[in-house]
Amino acid sequence: MQEEVEDTREQQARRIARELIASGGMDGILGLLEIRDHQVPHLFTEVDELEGLDVSGRYPIAAIAERLLRKFETGRIGVIARGCDERHLIELEKKKSVDMSRLKLIGLACTIEEARECHCVRPYPREVQIGRSVGNVDYLDHEALSKLINMDIAERRRFWTDIFDRCIKCYGCRNVCPLCNCEDCRLEEARWVRVGEIPPEYPSFHLIRAFHMADKCVGCFACERACPMGIPVGKLHQLIKEDLKSVYGYQAGRDVEEKSPLLLAPGVETKGKGGRG
């Protein structure tokens, strides 16, 4: 008896997308289109296009979903979403930037290699349709993170001072993040960050953004991958996320109803206090 071969993630994704488009249940499927040697976000509206659908790349697709919902006031869109994409969308819904009722998430599980690369503790969405969940991954044993955790205060200050001296203030970390979407950005206000200064004044530029993202960052590491100077901003946010989790039991992107402890009055508990993802 011939052993049945399991479909690849691309085959699973294309089959699901084909069924949704053919049935008329969705106006389009938002995913990544392979063009030559890279992937770009694309809204697939025709079955014939789906041969180019690719799930191996990573892109903060939630930002594109937000723009599409804003541009088209009606209709529903399917979104091929990794765990971090789903958590982005949950945080955007908290901010009333997206209407999740108009989205159908097609859950894509990351491989163990992808999870390790992003130090992602939950490399899967709540419902997995594409691939197989590898379960929770312990990212704190990563060598670079362990080194940072074990530094004393003086060592950390020297480390981050030297690292931030590389910054060319290109705003790549801010621009790539779906959750760093304020209309008026404090990083462009002269009273907070001096204009025309490269590298930007230490520590205001990066710490203002780190504080602003402390209760929003879902750990996708898009900011670190976007940085042309190799600054480990993703690891900085990951360490802050771990502090927020250990002190308050809070994790961004877990539940629309879970309120940030940084927005609550003293003594008020978050819905997820003490929980684990």
PAZAPA-4460 file (N, C-alpha, C; in steps of 0.05 Angstrom, whole numbers, plus 32768, in hexadecimal, padded with zeros to 4 digits):
% residues 277
    n_x    n_y    n_z   ca_x   ca_y   ca_z    c_x    c_y    c_z   seq   type   mol
   8011   7FE8   8000   8000   8000   8000   8012   8019   8000     1      M     A
   800D   802A   7FED   801D   8042   7FEB   8018   8056   8001     2      Q     A
   802D   8060   800E   802A   8072   8025   8021   808D   801A     3      E     A
   800D   8099   8028   8003   80B3   801F   8016   80C9   8027     4      E     A
   801D   80DB   8014   802F   80F0   8019   8020   8109   8022     5      V     A
   8029   8115   8038   801B   812D   8042   8021   8145   8031     6      E     A
   800D   8155   802C   8010   816D   801C   8024   8180   8029     7      D     A
   8033   818F   8019   8044   81A4   8023   8033   81BB   802D     8      T     A
   803F   81CE   803B   8030   81E5   8045   8025   81F5   802E     9      R     A
   8035   81F8   8018   802C   8207   8001   8013   81FA   7FF5    10      E     A
   8014   81DF   7FF2   7FFD   81D1   7FE7   7FE4   81D4   7FF8    11      Q     A
   7FE8   81D2   8012   7FD1   81D6   8024   7FC6   81F2   8022    12      Q     A
   7FD7   8206   8021   7FCF   8222   801F   7FC0   8227   8005    13      A     A
   7FCB   821D   7FEF   7FBE   8221   7FD5   7FA3   8214   7FD3    14      R     A
   7FA1   81FC   7FDF   7F87   81EE   7FDE   7F72   81FD   7FEE    15      R     A
   7F79   8206   8006   7F65   8215   8016   7F5E   822F   8009    16      I     A
   7F72   823D   7FFE   7F6C   8257   7FF1   7F5B   8253   7FD8    17      A     A
   7F61   823D   7FC9   7F51   8237   7FB1   7F34   8232   7FB8    18      R     A
   7F2F   8223   7FCD   7F14   821D   7FD5   7F05   8236   7FDE    19      E     A
   7F12   8248   7FEC   7F05   8260   7FF6   7EFF   8274   7FDF    20      L     A
   7F12   8276   7FCC   7F0D   8288   7FB5   7EF7   827C   7FA3    21      I     A
   7EF9   8262   7F9D   7EE6   8256   7F8B   7EC9   8256   7F96    22      A     A
   7EC7   8254   7FB1   7EAC   8254   7FBD   7E9F   826F   7FBF    23      S     A
   7EB0   8284   7FBB   7EA6   829F   7FBD   7EA3   82A8   7FDA    24      G     A
   7EAE   8299   7FEC   7EAC   82A0   8009   7EBE   82B7   8011    25      G     A
   7ED3   82BC   8001   7EE6   82D2   8007   7EE9   82E3   7FEE    26      M     A
   7EEE   82FC   7FF2   7EF4   830E   7FDB   7F11   830B   7FD2    27      D     A
   7F21   8300   7FE3   7F3D   82FB   7FDB   7F4C   82EE   7FF3    28      G     A
   7F63   82E3   7FED   7F74   82D7   8001   7F8E   82E7   8002    29      I     A
   7F94   82F1   801A   7FAD   8301   801D   7FC3   82EE   8026    30      L     A
   7FD8   82ED   8017   7FEF   82DC   801D   8008   82E7   800F    31      G     A
   801C   82D6   800B   8034   82DE   7FFE   8037   82D2   7FE3    32      L     A
   803F   82E2   7FD0   8042   82D9   7FB4   8060   82D7   7FAF    33      L     A
   8069   82C1   7FA4   8085   82BD   7F9E   808B   82CA   7F83    34      E     A
   809E   82DC   7F83   80A7   82E9   7F6B   80C6   82E6   7F69    35      I     A
   80CF   82D6   7F56   80EB   82CF   7F53   80F5   82C3   7F6D    36      R     A
   8107   82D1   7F7C   8113   82C5   7F94   8109   82D2   7FAE    37      D     A
   80F2   82E0   7FAD   80E7   82EB   7FC6   80C9   82EB   7FC6    38      H     A
   80BD   82F3   7FDC   80A0   82F2   7FDF   8096   830F   7FE5    39      Q     A
   807E   8315   7FDA   8071   832F   7FDF   8055   8329   7FE7    40      V     A
   8049   833B   7FF7   802C   8338   7FFE   801B   833B   7FE6    41      P     A
   8006   832B   7FE5   7FF4   832C   7FCD   7FD8   8323   7FD5    42      H     A
   7FC4   8330   7FC9   7FA9   8328   7FCD   7FA1   8316   7FB5    43      L     A
   7F9E   82FC   7FBA   7F97   82E9   7FA5   7F78   82EA   7FA2    44      F     A
   7F6F   82F0   7F89   7F53   82F1   7F84   7F4A   82DD   7F6F    45      T     A
   7F5D   82D1   7F61   7F58   82BD   7F4C   7F66   82A3   7F53    46      E     A
   7F58   828C   7F4D   7F64   8272   7F53   7F7E   826E   7F43    47      V     A
   7F7F   8278   7F2B   7F97   8275   7F1A   7FB0   8281   7F26    48      D     A
   7FAD   8295   7F38   7FC4   82A2   7F44   7FD1   8292   7F59    49      E     A
   7FC3   827E   7F64   7FCC   8270   7F7C   7FE5   825F   7F79    50      L     A
   7FEE   825A   7F61   8007   824B   7F5D   801E   825B   7F68    51      E     A
   801B   8275   7F6A   8031   8286   7F75   802F   828A   7F93    52      G     A
   801B   827F   7FA0   8018   8282   7FBD   802E   8274   7FCB    53      L     A
   803B   8282   7FDE   8052   8277   7FEC   804F   827B   800A    54      D     A
   8057   8267   801A   8054   826B   8037   806F   8269   8045    55      V     A
   8085   8268   8036   809F   8265   8042   80AA   8280   804C    56      S     A
   80A1   8296   8040   80AB   82B0   8048   809C   82BB   8060    57      G     A
   80A7   82D0   806C   809A   82DD   8082   8097   82FA   807C    58      R     A
   8080   8305   8083   807A   8321   807D   8065   8329   8091    59      Y     A
   8066   8342   809C   8052   834B   80AF   8037   8351   80A1    60      P     A
   8029   833B   809A   8012   833D   8088   7FFB   834C   8094    61      I     A
   7FFA   834E   80AF   7FE4   835C   80BC   7FE2   8379   80B4    62      A     A
   7FF8   8385   80AF   7FF8   83A1   80A6   7FEA   83A4   808B    63      A     A
   7FED   8391   8079   7FE0   8391   805F   7FC2   838C   8063    64      I     A
   7FBB   837A   8075   7F9F   8374   807A   7F91   838D   8084    65      A     A
   7F9E   839C   8096   7F93   83B5   80A0   7F8D   83C9   808A    66      E     A
   7FA0   83CC   8077   7F9D   83DF   8061   7F86   83D6   804E    67      R     A
   7F85   83BC   8049   7F70   83B2   8037   7F54   83B7   8043    68      L     A
   7F51   83B2   805D   7F37   83B6   806A   7F2F   83D4   806A    69      L     A
   7F43   83E5   806C   7F3E   8401   806B   7F36   840B   804F    70      R     A
   7F43   83FF   803B   7F3D   8406   801F   7F22   83FC   8016    71      K     A
   7F1C   83E3   801D   7F02   83D8   8014   7EF0   83D6   802D    72      F     A
   7EDA   83E5   802C   7EC9   83E7   8044   7EB7   83CE   8048    73      E     A
   7EB4   83BD   8033   7EA4   83A5   8036   7EB5   838D   802C    74      T     A
   7EAA   8375   8030   7EB7   835D   8026   7EC8   8350   803B    75      G     A
   7ECF   8337   8036   7EDF   8327   8048   7EF9   831D   803B    76      R     A
   7F0E   831C   804B   7F28   8314   8040   7F33   82FD   8051    77      I     A
   7F3D   82E8   8043   7F4B   82D3   8051   7F68   82DB   8054    78      G     A
   7F74   82D5   806B   7F90   82DC   8070   7FA0   82C3   8079    79      V     A
   7FB4   82BD   806A   7FC6   82A7   8072   7FD8   82B2   8088    80      I     A
   7FD3   82A9   80A1   7FDF   82B6   80B9   7FEF   82A3   80CA    81      A     A
   8008   82AA   80CF   8018   829C   80E3   800E   82A5   80FE    82      R     A
   801A   8298   8113   8012   82A0   812E   8016   82BD   8134    83      G     A
   802D   82C8   812B   8033   82E4   8130   8020   82F6   8120    84      C     A
   8018   82EE   8108   8005   82FE   80F8   7FEA   82FF   8107    85      D     A
   7FE1   82E9   8112   7FC8   82E8   8121   7FCA   82FB   8139    86      E     A
   7FE0   82FA   8147   7FE3   830A   815F   7FE5   8328   8157    87      R     A
   7FF1   832E   8140   7FF1   834A   8136   7FD4   8353   8133    88      H     A
   7FC4   8342   8126   7FA8   834A   811F   7F97   834D   8139    89      L     A
   7F9C   833C   814D   7F8E   833F   8167   7F95   835A   8173    90      I     A
   7FAF   8362   8173   7FB6   837B   817E   7FAB   8393   816E    91      E     A
   7FAA   8390   8153   7F9E   83A4   8143   7F80   83A7   8148    92      L     A
   7F73   8390   814E   7F56   8392   8154   7F52   83A0   816F    93      E     A
   7F64   839C   8182   7F63   83AA   819B   7F64   83C9   8197    94      K     A
   7F74   83D0   8183   7F76   83ED   817C   7F60   83F7   816A    95      K     A
   7F4E   83E4   8163   7F38   83EA   8150   7F42   83F2   8135    96      K     A
   7F59   83E7   812D   7F65   83EC   8113   7F5C   83D8   80FE    97      S     A
   7F52   83C0   8107   7F48   83AC   80F5   7F2E   83A1   8100    98      V     A
   7F1D   8397   80EE   7F05   8389   80F6   7F09   836B   80EF    99      D     A
   7F0E   835C   8104   7F14   833F   80FF   7EFD   8330   80F4   100      M     A
   7EE4   833A   80F7   7ECD   832C   80EC   7ECE   832B   80CD   101      S     A
   7EDD   833C   80C1   7EE0   833D   80A4   7EF8   832D   809A   102      R     A
   7F06   8320   80AC   7F1D   8310   80A5   7F18   82F3   80AC   103      L     A
   7F22   82E1   809B   7F22   82C5   80A1   7F40   82BD   80A2   104      K     A
   7F49   82B5   80B9   7F65   82AE   80BC   7F69   8290   80B4   105      L     A
   7F7D   828C   80A4   7F85   8271   809B   7F9F   826C   80A9   106      I     A
   7F9E   825D   80BF   7FB5   825A   80D1   7FCC   824B   80C5   107      G     A
   7FE4   8257   80C5   7FFD   824A   80BC   8010   8246   80D3   108      L     A
   8017   822D   80D8   8029   8226   80EE   8046   8229   80E4   109      A     A
   8057   8235   80F4   8074   8237   80ED   8082   821C   80F2   110      C     A
   8097   8218   80E4   80A8   8201   80EA   80BA   8207   8102   111      T     A
   80C6   81F3   810D   80D7   81F7   8124   80EF   8209   811D   112      I     A
   80F9   8207   8105   810F   8218   80FC   8107   8235   80FA   113      E     A
   80EF   823A   80F0   80E5   8256   80EF   80E0   8261   810B   114      E     A
   80D6   8250   811D   80D1   8259   8138   80EB   8260   8146   115      A     A
   8100   824F   8142   8119   8255   814F   8126   826E   8144   116      R     A
   8123   8273   812B   812F   828B   811F   8123   82A4   812A   117      E     A
   8109   82A4   8131   80FB   82BB   813C   80F9   82BA   815A   118      C     A
   8104   82A5   8167   8102   82A2   8184   80E5   82A3   818D   119      H     A
   80D3   8297   817D   80B7   8299   8181   80AD   8283   8194   120      C     A
   80A0   828A   81AA   8097   8276   81BD   807D   8269   81B4   121      V     A
   806D   8277   81A4   8054   826C   819A   8053   826E   817B   122      R     A
   8061   825D   816D   8064   825F   8150   804C   8253   8141   123      P     A
   8034   8259   814A   801C   824D   813E   8004   825F   8145   124      Y     A
   7FF0   8260   8133   7FD7   826E   813A   7FC5   825D   814B   125      P     A
   7FAF   8268   8153   7F9C   8258   8164   7F90   8241   8156   126      R     A
   7F8B   8244   813C   7F81   822E   812B   7F94   822A   8114   127      E     A
   7F9E   8212   8111   7FB2   820C   80FC   7FA5   81FD   80E5   128      V     A
   7FA6   8209   80CD   7F9C   81FC   80B4   7FB2   81F3   80A2   129      Q     A
   7FC9   8200   80A5   7FE0   81FB   8093   7FF8   81F3   80A4   130      I     A
   8004   81DC   809E   801A   81D2   80AD   8012   81C6   80C7   131      G     A
   8026   81C1   80D8   8021   81B4   80F2   802D   81C5   8108   132      R     A
   801F   81C9   811E   8029   81D8   8135   8040   81C9   8142   133      S     A
   8056   81D6   8148   806C   81CA   8156   806A   81CF   8174   134      V     A
   8054   81DC   817D   8050   81E2   8199   8061   81F9   81A2   135      G     A
   8061   81FE   81BC   8071   8215   81C6   808F   820F   81C4   136      N     A
   809E   8225   81C0   80BB   8222   81BD   80C8   8235   81D1   137      V     A
   80DC   822B   81DF   80EA   823B   81F3   8100   824B   81E5   138      D     A
   80FC   8265   81E1   8110   8275   81D4   8125   8280   81E7   139      Y     A
   8120   827F   8201   8133   828B   8214   814D   827D   8216   140      L     A
   814F   8265   820A   8169   8257   820A   817A   825F   81F2   141      D     A
   8170   8272   81E2   8180   827B   81CB   8199   8289   81D6   142      H     A
   81AF   8284   81CA   81C9   828E   81D4   81CA   82AC   81D7   143      E     A
   81C0   82BB   81C2   81C1   82D8   81C3   81B0   82E3   81D9   144      A     A
   8198   82D8   81DC   8186   82E1   81F2   8191   82DA   820D   145      L     A
   819C   82C3   8210   81A7   82BB   822A   81BE   82CD   8232   146      S     A
   81CE   82D5   821E   81E4   82E7   8224   81DA   8302   822E   147      K     A
   81C5   830C   8222   81B9   8326   822B   81AD   8323   8247   148      L     A
   819F   830E   824C   8192   830A   8266   81A6   8308   827C   149      I     A
   81BE   82FD   8277   81D2   82F9   828C   81E4   8311   8290   150      N     A
   81E1   8326   8280   81F1   833E   8284   81E8   834E   829D   151      M     A
   81FA   835A   82AB   81F2   836D   82C0   81EA   8388   82B3   152      D     A
   81E1   839A   82C3   81D6   83B3   82B9   81EB   83C3   82AA   153      I     A
   8203   83C4   82B4   8219   83D3   82A7   8220   83C7   828C   154      A     A
   8221   83AD   828B   8227   839F   8272   8211   83A4   825D   155      E     A
   81F8   83A3   8266   81E2   83A8   8254   81E3   83C4   8248   156      R     A
   81E9   83D7   8259   81EA   83F3   8250   8200   83F6   823B   157      R     A
   8217   83EB   8240   822D   83ED   822C   8225   83DF   8212   158      R     A
   8219   83C7   8215   8211   83B8   81FD   81FE   83C8   81EC   159      F     A
   81E8   83D2   81F8   81D4   83E0   81E8   81DE   83FB   81DE   160      W     A
   81EF   8408   81EE   81FA   8422   81E4   820A   841D   81CB   161      T     A
   821B   8408   81CB   822B   8402   81B3   821A   83F9   819C   162      D     A
   8206   83E9   81A1   81F4   83DF   818C   81E4   83F6   817F   163      I     A
   81D9   8407   8190   81C8   841D   8185   81D9   8432   8176   164      F     A
   81F3   8432   817A   8204   8444   816B   8204   843E   814E   165      D     A
   81FB   8425   8146   81FA   841E   812A   81E2   842A   811C   166      R     A
   81CE   8433   812C   81B4   843B   8120   81B7   8452   810D   167      C     A
   81AA   8450   80F5   81AA   8465   80E1   818E   8473   80E0   168      I     A
   817D   846C   80F3   8162   8478   80F5   8153   8477   80DB   169      K     A
   8152   845F   80CF   8144   845B   80B6   8126   8455   80BA   170      C     A
   811F   8451   80D3   8103   844B   80DB   80F9   8430   80D0   171      Y     A
   810C   841F   80C7   8104   8405   80BD   80F5   83F4   80D2   172      G     A
   80FF   83F5   80EB   80F2   83E5   8101   80D6   83EE   8105   173      C     A
   80D1   8408   8104   80B6   8413   8108   80A5   840D   80F0   174      R     A
   80AF   8412   80D8   809E   8410   80C0   8095   83F4   80BA   175      N     A
   80A5   83E0   80C2   809E   83C4   80BC   808A   83B9   80D0   176      V     A
   8087   83C5   80E7   8076   83BA   80FC   8059   83C1   80F8   177      C     A
   8047   83AD   80F7   802A   83B2   80F3   801E   83C1   810B   178      P     A
   802B   83BF   8122   801F   83CB   813A   802A   83E6   8141   179      L     A
   803F   83EE   8133   804B   8409   8137   803E   841B   8122   180      C     A
   8024   8421   8125   8015   842E   8110   8007   8448   8119   181      N     A
   8013   8455   812D   8007   846F   8135   8009   8483   811F   182      C     A
   7FF4   8494   811C   7FF5   84A9   8107   800A   84BD   810D   183      E     A
   800E   84C5   8127   8022   84D8   812F   8037   84C8   813F   184      D     A
   804F   84C5   8134   8064   84B5   8141   8076   84C7   8152   185      C     A
   8079   84BF   816B   808A   84CE   817D   80A7   84CE   8174   186      R     A
   80AF   84BA   8164   80CB   84B8   815B   80D1   84CE   8147   187      L     A
   80BD   84DB   813D   80C1   84F1   8129   80BD   850C   8136   188      E     A
   80B9   850E   8150   80B5   8527   815D   80CF   8531   816A   189      E     A
   80D6   8549   8164   80F0   8553   816D   80F2   8555   818B   190      A     A
   80DC   8558   8199   80DD   855B   81B6   80E4   8540   81C3   191      R     A
   80E1   852A   81B5   80E8   850F   81BF   8102   8505   81B4   192      W     A
   8106   8509   819A   811E   84FF   818C   8129   8515   817B   193      V     A
   8142   851D   8180   814E   8533   8171   814F   852D   8153   194      R     A
   8147   8540   8143   8146   853D   8126   8162   853F   8119   195      V     A
   8166   852F   8104   817F   8531   80F5   8197   8526   8103   196      G     A
   8194   8514   8117   81AA   850A   8126   81AD   84EC   8121   197      E     A
   81C4   84E3   8117   81C9   84C7   8112   81E4   84C0   811D   198      I     A
   81E6   84AB   812E   81D0   849B   8138   81BE   84AC   814A   199      P     A
   81A5   84A5   814E   8193   84B5   815F   819D   84B5   817C   200      P     A
   8195   84C9   818A   819D   84CC   81A6   8197   84B3   81B6   201      E     A
   81AB   84AA   81C5   81A7   8492   81D6   819D   849C   81F1   202      Y     A
   8189   848F   81FE   817B   8478   81F3   815F   847E   81E9   203      P     A
   8159   8497   81E4   813D   84A0   81E0   812F   8491   81C9   204      S     A
   813B   8491   81B1   812E   8486   819A   8125   8469   819E   205      F     A
   8137   8458   81A5   8130   843B   81A7   811F   8435   81C0   206      H     A
   8124   8443   81D6   8115   843D   81EE   80F9   8448   81ED   207      L     A
   80F5   845F   81DF   80D9   8468   81DB   80C9   8454   81CB   208      I     A
   80D5   8449   81B6   80C7   8435   81A6   80C3   841B   81B7   209      R     A
   80D8   8413   81C6   80D6   83FB   81D6   80BF   83FD   81EA   210      A     A
   80BD   8414   81F7   80A7   8418   820B   808C   8418   81FD   211      F     A
   808B   8425   81E6   8071   8427   81D7   8068   840B   81CF   212      H     A
   807B   83F9   81C8   8074   83DE   81BE   8074   83C9   81D5   213      M     A
   807A   83D1   81ED   807D   83BD   8203   8065   83AB   8206   214      A     A
   804D   83B6   8204   8035   83A6   8208   8027   839E   81EE   215      D     A
   8034   83A3   81D7   8029   839D   81BD   8039   8389   81AD   216      K     A
   8053   8389   81B1   8065   8377   81A1   805D   835A   81A5   217      C     A
   805A   834C   818E   8054   832F   818F   806C   831E   8188   218      V     A
   8083   832B   8184   809C   831B   8180   809F   830F   8165   219      G     A
   8098   831E   8150   809B   8313   8135   80B7   8317   8129   220      C     A
   80C7   8329   8135   80E2   832E   812D   80E4   833B   8112   221      F     A
   80CE   8346   8107   80CF   8354   80EE   80E1   836D   80F0   222      A     A
   80E1   837A   8107   80F2   8392   810B   810F   838B   8109   223      C     A
   8117   8375   8115   8133   836D   8114   813C   8365   80F8   224      E     A
   812A   8356   80EA   8131   834E   80CF   8133   8367   80BC   225      R     A
   8123   837C   80C2   8123   8394   80B1   813B   83A6   80B6   226      A     A
   8148   83A3   80CD   815D   83B6   80D4   8176   83B1   80C2   227      C     A
   817E   83C6   80B3   8196   83C2   80A1   81B0   83C3   80B1   228      P     A
   81AF   83CA   80CA   81C8   83CC   80DA   81CC   83B5   80EE   229      M     A
   81BA   83A2   80ED   81BD   838A   80FE   81B8   838F   811B   230      G     A
   81A8   83A3   8122   81A2   83A9   813E   818E   8394   8148   231      I     A
   8193   8387   815E   8181   8372   8168   8168   837D   8176   232      P     A
   8159   838D   8169   8141   839A   8176   812C   8385   817D   233      V     A
   812A   8370   816E   8117   835B   8174   811D   834E   818F   234      G     A
   8137   834A   8195   813F   833E   81AE   8139   8351   81C6   235      K     A
   813C   836B   81C1   8135   837F   81D5   8118   837D   81DC   236      L     A
   8107   837D   81C8   80EA   837A   81CC   80E3   8360   81D9   237      H     A
   80F1   834B   81D2   80EB   8330   81DD   80F1   8330   81FB   238      Q     A
   8106   833D   8204   810C   833E   8220   80F8   834E   8230   239      L     A
   80EE   8364   8224   80DA   8375   8230   80C0   8365   8232   240      I     A
   80B9   8356   821D   80A1   8345   821D   80A3   8331   8234   241      K     A
   80BA   8325   8238   80BD   8311   824D   80B9   831E   8269   242      E     A
   80C2   8336   826D   80BE   8344   8286   80A0   8349   828B   243      D     A
   8092   8352   8276   8075   8357   8278   8066   833E   827F   244      L     A
   806F   8328   8273   8062   830E   8278   8067   8305   8295   245      K     A
   8080   8307   829E   8087   82FD   82B9   807A   830E   82CF   246      S     A
   8078   8328   82CB   806D   833A   82DF   804F   833A   82DF   247      V     A
   8043   833C   82C7   8026   833F   82C5   8017   8327   82BA   248      Y     A
   8026   8313   82AF   8018   82FD   82A2   800C   8305   8288   249      G     A
   8016   831B   827C   8009   8325   8264   8019   831E   824B   250      Y     A
   800B   8317   8236   8017   8312   821C   8007   831F   8206   251      Q     A
   8014   8330   81F6   8006   833E   81E1   7FFC   832A   81CC   252      A     A
   7FE4   8330   81C1   7FD9   8320   81AB   7FCC   8307   81B3   253      G     A
   7FC8   8302   81CD   7FBC   82E9   81D6   7F9D   82EA   81D5   254      R     A
   7F92   8301   81DB   7F74   8303   81DD   7F6C   8320   81D9   255      D     A
   7F58   8325   81C8   7F4E   8340   81C3   7F45   834D   81DD   256      V     A
   7F3A   833D   81EF   7F2F   8347   8208   7F44   834B   821E   257      E     A
   7F5C   8343   8219   7F71   8345   822E   7F7D   8361   822C   258      E     A
   7F7A   8370   8242   7F83   838C   8243   7FA0   838D   824B   259      K     A
   7FAE   83A1   8240   7FCA   83A5   8247   7FCC   83AE   8264   260      S     A
   7FDF   83A3   8274   7FE2   83AC   828F   7FEE   83C8   8291   261      P     A
   7FF9   83D2   827B   8004   83ED   827A   7FEF   8402   8277   262      L     A
   7FD6   83F9   8270   7FC0   840C   826C   7FAC   840A   8283   263      L     A
   7FB0   83F8   8297   7F9D   83F5   82AC   7FA6   8404   82C5   264      L     A
   7F92   840A   82D6   7F98   8417   82EF   7FA5   8403   8302   265      A     A
   7FB5   840C   8315   7FC2   83FA   8328   7FAE   83E8   8336   266      P     A
   7FB4   83CE   8339   7FA3   83BC   8346   7F8F   83AE   8335   267      G     A
   7F8C   83B6   831B   7F7A   83AA   8309   7F88   8394   82FA   268      V     A
   7F7E   837C   82FA   7F8B   8365   82ED   7F83   8363   82D0   269      E     A
   7F96   835A   82BF   7F8F   8353   82A3   7F81   8339   82A3   270      T     A
   7F72   8334   828D   7F63   831B   828B   7F76   8303   828C   271      K     A
   7F8E   8306   8281   7FA0   82EF   827E   7FB5   82ED   8293   272      G     A
   7FB2   82FC   82AA   7FC7   82FC   82BE   7FCE   82E0   82C7   273      K     A
   7FE8   82DA   82C6   7FF2   82C0   82CF   7FEF   82AB   82BB   274      G     A
   7FE5   82B1   82A3   7FE1   829D   828F   7FFA   8297   827F   275      G     A
   7FF9   8281   8270   800F   827A   825E   8003   8275   8242   276      R     A
   8013   827E   822E   800A   827B   8213   800D   825E   8209   277      G     A
***
